[in-house]
Amino acid sequence: MNFKNKNGIIMLSLVTMCMISACKKGGNETGGDVKIPPVEQPKEPTVLQITPIGDLNGGSAEINSHADVILRSSLKMDFRSFIGLGKTELGVDNPRYPRIKKMANGSYIIFYHNSPSTVGASCDYAISNDLKKWTPKGKIFESFPITDSGGAANRRAFSTCDALVLSNGDILAVASYRAENRYTQLTKDAGVVIRRSKDNGNTWSGPIQIYQGVNWEPYLLQLPSGEIHCYFTDSNRTFVQSNDTGTAMVQSSDNGNTWSPSFGSTPYYVLRTEHTVNGNKYFNNQMPSVIKLNNSNELAAAMEASIGGYYISFAYSGESGQWPHLNVDQQGPVDRNDLDFLGSAPYLRQFKSGETILSYNQASRFRLKIGDAKARNFGDDYLPPFFTGGYWGSLELEDNHQIIGVMPNTGEKEISLAKFILNHSIKATQRAVATDGNNNEWLKTDEALFVGENSQAQATLRASQDNNNLYFLIEVLDESISTADFVTLFLSPTTNNTLGSGAYKMKLSYNGIKESHVYNGGWVNGNLDATIKTAYRGTPSQNSDKDHGYMIEIAVPRSKLNIQSGQLLVNFSITENGQGEDSIASAGTTSTLKWIPVVGL
């Protein structure tokens, strides 16, 4: 039943379904039809407001709180955040090599170079308050004519700009520069340069050269002590020995004002692996991304190795938090994992809860992996939809549950950008819940799960409890509600990581329950005695208007659930008309390995 206010605007529909019981024909326990109780007349409606995922998970985060259950953690792209940034947003024809940062004032800055090839000559940047509307600000490093160290007319070119937001809010932007012609031979005309902004990217200091020598891909890291590291691919020897690179660094102890070793000096060689090809010895470990691990002084580095193909390698400093300074013909550190898997262009970040997130490229796709709290063991690839046909992407943490990914889409001459939501174990909040199809009792600090990477329709799941019931709130943002749309909630005991007795699933829509099943070697009609109330705002299956969405509030008696050690596994999915199923974990297998624990029960 739809209700309109005096102005004729659709406000809310409330459907009540109490004590849903899947009864069987003739008492047969393995099949039959679900009996639907009479529908109560809804009360006078209020304006229904669905809570988007970006407003949830607002509680405080405990460092490495999920370190022991990272195996179950996963990422889902937020479709509503996905955008392609082209010339209108960035001001250039072919944006490449994007690096995005969240600034101290909460807005965003993205750096990139403009080139139809892989290497740029100048670096540009743009600023946004919301990741949707961008203002191109022009060039931060612009090429200019020089007379090179060999006495010839040449040009200074800039590439691979990255940046760091310092603890005091300043932004350091760093880029590699080189002589545009014969750059491998002109080491004195190449180096690393920085600029500083004290006003969130509106103005910048003049350029300061902090290293001299052929290089690529500089990367900045600030430690809690304030010390700043500038890592880069050391390419000084590639003219002598092809593919001979490594990672070197210079560092600053005064907030980036001065650097050591000083300009013109030999840098610190820190990450180098020896390889032999056709009897020739050379070193590799390039395009570094380095983080300090949670609750530790240890540094973890992800690099690419180019040895006839591209591979991702890792290295670790140990608890000293210091890399050994190597000779140019020496490999190190000892603790490393070389050639772990195929890929290039790694970028490494870590959530407070412990999950390390690696982005990289392989076969021109943007790929993400979740690793453990020590960045030593990484799971399977996650290939987000709509990120296709590019290379050299990067990551930036948005908050404790969201991370931003950017990646060139070279075919469209755009930068693809989206937020990715971290799904991991959630705690059921202790509260009294009136199962009334209203989310007033539920708070934005509640821990939530998310699905919604395939279309604008997306859903969140939260859990609460009292002495008698376990409660779930599912909220679905959907601009086009259809009678064919539904969500599916799966519940299972924690044992054996496979479906067995005690597992349930319910299919639910904007107007109530569709099906209820129990697992018995397969899904059969089953009895969960759940109380379910739903509410929606919109006009289902009418395409001429824009809907808001629907919510489903569920109370399940604790006595019906096999809760073990205070935990229960959940999986849930959304099925949007014409878009197929979008789930946290695959709903088509019997494995519960990637289902999410609800804890504290």
N, C-alpha and C positions, 0 to 999 in steps of 0.2 A: 504494500500500500504506500503510495507516495503522498507527502504532505507539502502544501505550499503555504508560504506566509501571505500576508495581505497584498504584497507586491507580486505574488505569483512565482516567487523564486523557490525552487526545490531545495528544501533544507535537510531532511533526514527521513530515513525509513528505518523502523526498528522491528525486528522479527525475533520472537522469543521461542526457544525450543528447550524444554526442560526434560531432564532425565532421559536422554536419548538411549534407547535400548534396542539393539539389533536382534530381534526375536526371529526364530526359525519356523518355517512351515512344519506343522505336525510334530514339533519338538525335535526335529532333526538338527543336530549340533554342527553340521558341516555345510549348511546352505540355507537359503531362504531370503525373504524380503525384509528390508528394514521398515519397521512401523514408525510413522511420523506422528507425534502427538498433535493435538489441535493447536493452532496458532493463537496466542494471546493477542488481544487488541493492544497496540502500542500506545504509550503515553504521548502527551504533547511533545513534539520533537524540539530539540535544541540543535544548534549548529554543530555538525560533526567536523572535527579537525583531526586529520590523520597526521601523526608525528613522523617526519622524514628521518632517515637514518642519521643524517648529519647533526640532528638535534639530540640524539641518544648517546648512550655510553659516556655520559657527562661526569661520572664519578672519578675519584682520584685513582691513580694507577700505582700499583706496587711493583717495584723493580723485579723483573724475572719471575713474576707471579705465575706464569704459565710454562716455565722452563721444563717441567716434568711431563707436560702433555702437549708439547709442540707438534708431535706426530699427528695430532688431530686438527691442528690449525689450518686454515685455508683462506684464500683471498677471492673476492668477487668484485668485478668491475661494477661501478655505479653508472648505468646507462645514462641516467639523467645528467651526469656530470660530463659525459663525453662531448668533445667539441673538436673540430678541425680548424686550426689557426692558419689562415692564409695571408694574402697580401693586405687585405682590409685590416686585419688585426695586428699584423707584424710589420707591414710596410715594405716587404721585400718579395721578390718573385719566387725564390727557391730557398726557403729557410731550412737549414741543416744543423746538426750537432746541438740540439737544445739542452739547456741546463736551467732548471727552474728552482727558485728559492722562495721560501716564505719569510717576509721581512719582519722586523721587530714590531711594526705597527699593524701587523695582521694582513697586509696586502701582499702581492706577489710580483716577482720580477723574473723574466725569462731572457736568457741570452742565446744567441744563435749567430751563424754566419750565413751569407747569401751567396749561393753558388750552385749551378747545375751539376757541377762535379763534386767530388768528395772533399775538396780542400777550399777553404775560403780565403779571401784577401783582406776582408774587414769584418768586424764583429758588431752586431746590432743588439738592441735590447728593447723590451716593452714592459709595461706595468699594468696590473689589473687589481681591482678590489675584490673580484668575485670569481675569477678564473673563466669568466664568460666574455665580458667586455674588456678589450685590451686597447691600450694607447701606445702606439709605437713611438719610441723616443729617439730613434736615429742611431748613429754609430757611437759606440763607446771606444772602439779601437779602429781607426781608419787608416788605410794604406796611404803611403806618400812616397815621392821619389827620393832616392839616395844615390850617392856615389859610394859604391861598395868598397870593401877593404882591398879589392884587387884593382881599384881605380876606374872601374867601369860604371856606366850609368845603369842603375837598377831601381828596384822598388822595395820598400819594406812592407811586408804583408803580415796579417794577423789571422790566427785561426784558433779553434778549440777553446773558446772562452768559457770559464767556469767561475764560480763565486762562492763566498762564504759569508754568512751573517755572523759577526763576532758577538761575543757575550755582552759587549757594551752597546750593541745595536748597529754599529758601523757595518758596511758591506765592503768587502774586498773583492774586486773583480780581477781575474788573472787570465792572461792569454799568452800563447806562444807566438813569437815573431820570428821572421826569417827574411833573407833576401829572396825575392820572388824567382830570380833566375840563378841556377847553379847553387841552390841553397845548401846542399850537402857538403860542398867544398868551402863554403864561406862561413866558418864557425864563428868568426868575430862579428858577423852581421846577423846572428841569430841569438835568441835568448828568451827569457820570461819577463813579462812586464805586469805590473799591478796598477790599479787605480782604486781610490777610496771614496765612498759616499757616506756622509754623516746625516743625510736627510732622506733616507729611504729611496735612493736612486734618482732624486731630482737633480742634483748637481754632483760633480765628481772632481777630485783632485787631479793634478797633472800626472802623467805616467811616470812610474819609477821602475827602472830596470833592476831586477834582483838576481838574475843569472845570465851568463853569457855562454852560448853553445847551442848546437842544433838540438831541438827537442820538439816534442808534441805532447798534447793532452795534460796540461798542468791541472793539479787537484789540490785543494786546500783543506786542512784539518786543524781545528783548535782543540787543545787538551784542557782539562779543568784547571791546570796550573796557569793557563793563559798562553802557553807556548803554541806557536803556529808552525805547522809543517807545510811546505809546498813541495809536493811530489810531482814528478814529470817523467815522461818517457825520454831517456837519454839516448839520442841518436847520433852522437858525435862520431861514432865509428862505422856508421853504415856505408860511408863512401869507401872505406878500407875493406870491410867485410860485410857483405850483404846480409840483412836481417840481424845484424849485431846490435841489439838494444839491451836495455835494462831499465830499472827504475832508480832514479837518483832523487835527492832532495836538498833543499836549503831550509833554514829554520829561523824563526824570529822569537825573541824573548821580550820584545817591547811593543807588542800589539801591531806588528807589521811595519814599524817605522824603519828598522834596520834589519839586515839579514846576514846570516853566516852559513857557509863561507861567503866572503864578500864577492861582489860582482867581479868577474874575470878570473876567479879562483876555481879550482877543481871542486865539484860538489861532493856531497856524501853519497857514495854508491851503497844502496841498501837492499835492493831486491833483485837478485840475478841468479838465473839457472843456466848451467853450462849445457850446451848441446854440441854434437859433432855430426856434420853432414859432409859426405864426400871427403872425409879426412880432415876437414877444417873445423876448428873449434870456434864457436861463437856463443854469445850469451843472449838471453831473452828474458822477458817479464816486463810488459809494457802496458800502457793505458791503465794506471793504477787507480783504485778506489779504496780508501783506508778508513776504518772506524775504530774507536775505542770501545771495547765490549762493556756491557753493563756490569756493574759491581766488580770491576776488574781494572787493572792497569794495562792489560794486554791489548795490543793492537792487532787487528786482523785486516789483511790486505787481499783484495781480489784483483787479478790481473789477467790479461790475455797473453798467450804465447803463440807466436807465429813461426811454425816450424814445418812449412809445407802445407799446413792447414792451421786453422785457428782453434785454440783450446783455452778453457778457463783454468787458471791455477790460483792457489791460495798460499799465503805465508802468514806466520804468527810470530810476534815479538817475544812472547813469554811475559811473565808478570812484571818484569822490569819496565815494560812499556817503552823500551828503547831498541832501535834496530842496530845491529852491529855495523860499523863502517867498514866497507869492503874495499879491496883493491879492484882495479878495473878488470883484472883477469881472475877474479875470485868469485865463487858463487856463495850464496847465503840468502836468508838465514837457514839454519839446519832444520828448523821446524817448518815444513811446507808440504803442500800437496800439489804436485805438478800434474798438469794435463788431466784434470779431474773429469772433464767432459768437453764435448765440442761446443765452441761458442766464442764470441768476441765481445768487446765493449762492455765489460762488467760495471755495474754500479751497485754499491752496497749500503744498506741502512739497517737499523735495528729499532724495533719497538721497545718501549719500556717493559712490556710484559715478557720480553725475552726473544721473540721471533726475529731472526735476521732475514732480511729480504734482499734477494739478488735479482737485478734485472740484467739481461744480456741479449745479444742478437745471435740468431742462428738461422740459416736459410731465409734471410731477410724478414724474420719475424721477431717481434718483441716478446720476450719470454720472461717469466718470473718464477723463482724458486723460493720456498720457505726453508730456512735452515735453523739449526738448533741455536741455543744461546751462546755457543762458542764459535759459531760460523764454521763448523767442521763437517757437518753432515746435512746435506740438502736433499729435499724430496723431489718429486716429479715436477716436470714443467707445467706451468699454467700459461696457456696462450689466450690472452684476453681477446674477445671478439672486436672487430673493427680496427685493430692495430695491424696493418698489413703493409708490406712492400717498403720497408725502410731499414735503417741501421743507425747506431750510435744514439740510443735513448738514455734516460736517466730517471732518478727518483728523488722525491723530497717528502719528508714526513709532514703530514698536515696536523695530526694529533695522535692520541694514544690508540686509535683504531682506524685511522685513514692515512693512506699514503698516495701521493700524486705521481703518476707516470707520464712521461712525454717521450715521443718517438716520431721521427720524420715519416710522413707518408709521401714518398717521392713521386708516386704516380699522380697524386692530386696536388703536388707542390704545397703541402701543408705540414704543420706539426699536429699530430694527434695528441690529445690531452684527456686524461680522465682520472678520477679518484678511484682507489681500490679499497674495499672495506675488509678489515681483518675479522674473520669469524673464528672465535676460540671459546673455550669453556666459559659458561656464564653461571652466575650465582643466582638462585631463586631468592627474591626479596621476601622477608617475613612481613606479611601485612594481611589485614582483613579485606577481602575483595567481595564487593557486591556484584554478582555476575549479572550485569544489566545492560551490556552492550555500550558501556561508557568507559572512557579511559581516564576519568578524573583522578582515580586513586593512584594511577601509575605515574611514575616520575621520570624525568629525563636522565636522571642518574642511574636508572635501571640498566642492567647489562642486556644487550640486544644482539640478535643475529640478523643477517641480511641476505636476501636474494633479489636480483633485479638487474642482470647484465644484458639481457636480450632485447628488451623494449622498455618503453616508458613505464610500464606496469612493474611495480616493485613492492616488496613486503618485508616487514620486520617481525621478529618473534621475541617476546619477553616472557619471563616466568616469575611467579610468586607462589607463596605457600602459607598455609596455616596448619593447625593440628589435624584437620580433616581432609583437606583437599590440596591438590596441586593445580595452580591456575596458569593459563596461557593467554596472552593477548597477541593476536595477529592483526597487524594493520597493513592495509594494501592501498597504496597510491595508484590510482588508475583513472586516466582521462577518458576511457571508453569502456565502461563496465558492460559486460555481456553475460547473457544467461549461460554461455559456454565456459565462462571463466571459473576457476576454482583454485584453492590452495589445498595442499596435502600435508598433514602433520603426522610424523612417524615417531613412535616411542618404543624404546627397547631397553632391556637390562644391559648391564655393562659387560657381561661375561662373553668370552670366546670371540669377540669381534665378528660375529656372524648372526644372522637372524635365527631365532628359535622361539620356543614358547615364552609367552609374556610380552611379545612384541605386538603393537597395535598400529593401525593407521586410520586416519579419518580424512575424508574429502569434504571440504566445506566451501560454501560460496557466500555471496552477499546476502542470501536469504535463508541460510541455515545449512544443515548437514545434508550431504548427498549420499555418502556411504560410510560405513564403519566396519572395520575388519580386524581380525586377529590372525596371527601367523601360526599355521599348523602344517608345516611342510610346504606351505603356499598360503596365499591370503584368502581367507574364507570369512563369511559374515560372522561378526563377533560382537560381544556385549561389553561396553565400557562404562555404562551408566553415567555418561557425561551430561552436565548441564551446559547448554550452549546458547548464547544470545548474540545476535548480529545487528549491525546498523550500517546504513549506506547513505551516501549523498550523491545523487545523480539520477539519471533516467536510463536504466539498463536497456541495452540493445537499441538505443536511439542514437544514431551517429551525428545528428545535426547539432548537438551541443557538446560541451566539455564537462565531463564528470570530475568528481574529487576523489572518491574511493570508498572503501568499506572496511569495517573492523569486525573481528570475531573474538568474543571472550568466552573462554572455556574453563569449566571447573571439573576436574577428574578426581574421584574419591581415591585417597591414598591406598585404600584397601584393594583397589583394582590393579595397582601397579607393583611390579617387582623391583623395588628400590633397593639397591645393593651398595653398602658402604656410603650411604648418603648421596648416591648419584643415580642418574638416569640418562640414557643417550637419546638425543633428539636429532631428527633430520626434518627439513621441511622444504617445500617447493611451491612454486606458483606456475599455473598453467593459464596463459593468456590466449584468447581466441586467435588462432592462426599463427601463434609464435612458438608453440610447443612448450615443453616443461623446462623450467629453470630451477635447479635444486642446489642445496649446499653440497651434498654428496650424491653420487649417482643413485637414482631410485630404482634402477633396473637390475641391480645385483643383490645378492644376499649378504654382502660384506657390510659391516658397520664400522670398519676401521676409521673412516673419515667422518663419522657422525660426531656430534658435539655433545660433551657432557654438560648436563645441568647439575650443579653441585650444591652442597650445603643443605640437602634435603633431610 
